[in-house]
Amino acid sequence: MNAKQTIEYMTLPYLAKQFEEDHIILRTSMKEHVQALRKYMINGMDKKRVFLPMIVANKTSEGKLQIIDGSTRVRAIYSLYQSLQNKEDDEKHTKAKVYFENSSLGIQVFHDLTEEQCNQLYIDFNTRGKKVALSKLIEYDSRHLDNIITNRILETNSQMKEAGIETEKRAVIRPTNKNFLSLSQLRQLVNIFTTGKHILSNQENTQKYLLKEQDYVELVNSWINEIFLWEKPKEIGNYQHTMLASFPVMISIAYFVNEDMIHKPLETRLSFMKARMKTLAEIDWSSHHADWRQFKGSYRHAANLYFLSNEPATIKQLLQWYSRIEIKEVM
């Protein structure tokens, strides 16, 4: 496309006023997306961490900006602009207003495109653009504590480094890939320790954290080190050797050692975790052991291995099994 292009910068209040005065033409946006972005901006302004990608627009012959990519951003900015006009006398409102008034957004402006060209650009931006890899979001997005904890574990746990973390894929494919975990899987395990829930890795964690960052790092690192007492780091990702290479097994163990512990102080959680890990230490974790056939999964003859299903029913079966083992230990 050989159309003339320029880069403009607008302060957020000016952009909002331009929209209010009908100088900006928007595409349709989903209400929930606007609300989610507005929430992100409010939270980010409090910490002075807001990133808004450049808007793409076409300047019409009438001088209006026809938004090609960024209508949701404009609506969220305008919604926040309206709410900040209220004369509230609290510190958070004042900080947000100052940050908003002093922030600018870049706009890539095409000139005099046809409607067809605008529509084609819109399609290109929303269907051909490559999404940021989840591993990069975890590595670089420091807004969420789960990401920070995940990265701190990778920095501080030498055995985890030796075991191997897959950074290019969401999951490791067994038995070919012998890395212990993927980066997104590690974050899912971290999430169990911070919230007690196994949420999808691309969802924002909105639960309030009860411990400090360093406490969670210590807790998760201590648990991982207990795992490495059962299997050497170099072997733990080898599915032909150990079931600890099975992610459903790792998820279930993480649940087991965090049961009813999320609201407890660090020392209580460490003690409980180590006690429960001790009850599981006698399990034969060999991937060829017949015990694993009792759980939901499938037998892959090509690999001559039994693979557990990564679904709630299987996790529940494993947790019930661990509980029976714990009762036997007590008796």
Disulfide bonds with the S-S distance in Angstrom:
none
